[in-house]
């Protein structure tokens, strides 16, 4: 007979707070990596399910953002393992992640700029894409990015700097 294992109220509150704050960021990151809304939703759901199972086994999570991104990265890797990975064209992005073009001209400009940035970002090496995404899109701290990437803080700063410089060159050539 399976006994229901529960987590304490404090841990449950921290988990729910992490879900509320990080689910949209994890979804955006995953969508960029897999290019499918349904797959991104599934992988993010699995991320939270695995995290909850981890907590049910009386394990502790110190930094939810780092832990959840690492679980998600592993699930994305598993998803692509054995499949041919292709770059996602901007036309493959679902329209609902961009502002509605019927809205203000500022939102239209933002949409165009966002597509331009995403296209430029896709031209960077994989590790720089992730680091820049985490820093500027998901607004993770250097310390969190260092834990996620396995790099030292200084290496993260250098990677961000070099990635931004590469993006500037890409945008100058357009």
PyMOL commands that set and color helices and strands:
alter all, ss='L'
color gray80, all
select helices_A, chain A and resi 9-34+37-56+64-80+90-92+95-97+105-121+126-137+142-149+153-172
alter helices_A, ss='H'
color red, helices_A
deselect
rebuild
show_as cartoon
